[in-house]
Amino acid sequence: MRRLLPALMMALTALPAQAEISVSAISRYLNDLSAVRAEFTQINADGSISTGDLAIHRPGRARFDYDPPNAGLVVAGGGQVAVFDPVSNTAPEQYPLSQTPLNLILQSNVNLGRSGTVTRHSGDATQTAIRLQDPANPQYGSIELVFTPNPVTLRQWIITDDSGQQTTVVLGDMAVGSTLGSGAFSIPAEMQRRGLRD
């Protein structure tokens, strides 16, 4: 038995370690993720923590409903991202979705094999991290996605803005195929509900 142990240990160490999830597998997963809902925890750049509910309806739509005391709302729809302030009666701040890192996973056809999109890709048998940016507009920042395998599941993302500030969103259990009505992703409809004007 003693003679067998060294040979067994050598055989085990010679086995290849399981590689990270491939870029093509991540692209397929994101393209199949048409509608999803989940609770989330957000860690902001200043260390503060917010929680809430997230709904994604690809392509191009997402909604972050924040729990009190924040009670804020972020809506992506119609090619825009709107940030609603719960305490003001003013129109939301709006940005083109195409100028945010979130656009990289909300677009209709996610193709991470496109040259320059992936700036980092690493992992092991337990998780894979992949960092993405718009190769034509690196000034828009980046998004790093973290997945677990078997089956491939998105667990969190980290958005780094143009000033280097990072926001981490950790997802709870996801209800795939579950989403809100289309009106929940309409910025004009949300403004009307709140009695706001442009």
C-alpha positions in Angstrom: 0.0 0.0 0.0 2.8 2.4 0.9 4.3 1.9 -2.6 1.0 2.7 -4.2 0.5 6.1 -2.4 3.3 8.0 -4.2 2.1 6.7 -7.6 -1.5 7.6 -6.8 -0.5 11.1 -5.6 1.5 11.7 -8.8 -1.5 10.5 -11.0 -3.8 12.9 -9.2 -1.5 15.9 -9.5 -1.1 15.1 -13.2 -4.9 15.5 -13.9 -5.6 18.8 -15.6 -7.4 21.4 -13.5 -10.9 22.3 -14.8 -10.6 25.5 -16.8 -12.8 28.6 -16.5 -16.0 28.8 -18.3 -15.3 29.6 -22.0 -16.0 33.0 -23.6 -18.4 31.3 -26.1 -20.3 29.5 -23.3 -20.7 32.9 -21.5 -22.0 34.5 -24.7 -24.5 31.7 -25.2 -25.7 32.0 -21.6 -26.2 35.8 -21.8 -28.0 35.4 -25.1 -30.4 32.8 -23.6 -31.0 35.0 -20.6 -34.0 36.9 -22.0 -35.9 37.6 -18.9 -34.9 37.3 -15.2 -35.8 38.7 -11.8 -33.7 38.6 -8.6 -33.0 40.3 -5.3 -29.7 42.2 -5.2 -27.2 43.7 -2.8 -25.3 46.7 -4.1 -21.9 47.7 -2.6 -21.2 51.3 -3.6 -17.8 53.0 -4.1 -18.1 54.7 -0.7 -18.7 51.4 1.1 -22.4 52.0 1.6 -24.8 49.1 0.9 -28.2 49.1 -0.8 -30.6 46.2 -1.4 -33.5 45.8 -3.8 -35.2 43.9 -6.6 -33.8 43.6 -10.2 -35.7 42.8 -13.4 -33.9 42.3 -16.7 -35.7 41.9 -20.0 -33.3 41.7 -22.9 -32.7 43.3 -25.1 -32.1 46.7 -23.6 -34.3 46.7 -20.6 -33.6 46.6 -16.8 -35.1 47.9 -13.7 -33.5 48.3 -10.2 -36.1 49.0 -7.4 -34.2 49.9 -4.3 -35.5 49.1 -0.8 -36.0 51.9 1.8 -34.4 54.0 3.1 -32.9 54.5 -0.4 -36.2 53.8 -2.2 -34.5 54.9 -5.5 -35.2 53.6 -8.9 -33.0 53.0 -12.0 -34.7 52.1 -15.3 -33.1 51.1 -18.6 -35.4 51.2 -21.6 -35.8 52.9 -24.9 -32.1 53.2 -25.3 -31.8 55.3 -22.2 -30.9 54.8 -18.5 -32.9 57.0 -16.0 -32.1 57.5 -12.4 -35.1 58.6 -10.4 -34.6 60.5 -7.1 -37.3 59.4 -4.6 -37.4 62.7 -2.8 -37.3 65.2 -5.6 -40.1 66.2 -8.0 -37.7 66.8 -10.8 -37.2 64.8 -14.0 -34.7 61.9 -13.7 -31.1 62.1 -14.8 -30.8 60.3 -18.1 -27.9 58.7 -20.0 -27.7 56.8 -23.3 -27.6 53.1 -22.5 -24.9 52.7 -25.2 -22.6 54.8 -23.1 -22.8 52.5 -20.0 -21.1 49.2 -19.4 -24.5 47.6 -18.7 -25.2 47.9 -22.5 -22.6 45.1 -23.1 -24.9 42.5 -21.5 -28.3 44.1 -22.5 -27.7 44.3 -26.2 -29.7 41.9 -28.4 -26.8 39.8 -29.6 -24.0 39.4 -27.0 -20.8 38.5 -28.9 -17.9 38.4 -26.4 -15.6 37.0 -29.1 -15.5 40.5 -30.7 -12.0 41.8 -30.7 -11.2 44.0 -27.7 -14.4 43.4 -25.8 -12.9 41.0 -23.2 -10.0 42.6 -21.3 -9.7 39.9 -18.6 -10.9 36.2 -18.4 -9.8 34.0 -15.5 -11.3 31.3 -13.2 -11.2 27.8 -12.0 -13.6 25.0 -11.2 -15.6 27.1 -8.8 -16.1 30.4 -10.6 -15.1 32.5 -13.7 -14.6 36.3 -13.9 -14.7 38.1 -17.2 -14.2 41.8 -17.7 -15.8 43.6 -20.6 -15.5 47.0 -22.2 -16.6 48.7 -25.4 -13.4 48.5 -27.5 -14.4 51.6 -29.4 -15.2 53.6 -26.3 -13.1 52.5 -23.3 -13.9 55.8 -21.6 -17.4 54.4 -20.9 -15.9 52.1 -18.2 -16.0 48.4 -17.8 -18.2 45.6 -16.3 -16.7 42.5 -14.7 -19.1 39.5 -14.6 -18.7 36.6 -12.2 -20.2 33.2 -13.0 -20.5 29.8 -11.3 -20.5 26.6 -13.5 -22.8 23.6 -13.7 -25.1 25.2 -14.8 -23.5 28.5 -15.8 -25.1 31.2 -13.6 -24.4 34.9 -13.3 -23.7 35.7 -9.6 -22.5 39.3 -9.6 -21.0 42.1 -11.6 -18.7 45.0 -10.8 -19.0 48.2 -12.8 -16.0 50.5 -13.0 -16.9 54.0 -14.3 -14.7 56.4 -16.2 -13.2 57.8 -12.9 -12.3 54.4 -11.6 -15.1 54.2 -9.0 -16.5 50.7 -8.6 -20.0 49.5 -7.9 -20.6 45.8 -7.1 -24.0 44.1 -7.5 -24.4 40.7 -5.9 -27.4 38.7 -7.2 -29.7 36.4 -5.1 -31.4 33.4 -6.6 -32.7 34.3 -10.0 -36.2 33.5 -11.4 -35.4 32.9 -15.1 -38.2 33.7 -17.5 -39.9 35.9 -14.9 -40.2 39.6 -15.7 -42.4 42.6 -15.3 -44.8 44.1 -17.9 -43.2 46.2 -20.6 -44.5 49.4 -19.0 -42.2 48.8 -16.0 -39.2 49.5 -18.4 -40.7 52.7 -19.9 -39.1 55.8 -18.7 -41.9 58.1 -20.0 -44.5 55.9 -18.3 -42.6 56.0 -15.0 -42.4 59.8 -15.3 -46.1 60.0 -15.9 -46.8 57.8 -12.9 -44.8 60.2 -10.8 -46.3 63.4 -12.4 -42.9 64.5 -13.8 -42.2 66.4 -17.0 -39.0 66.6 -19.1 
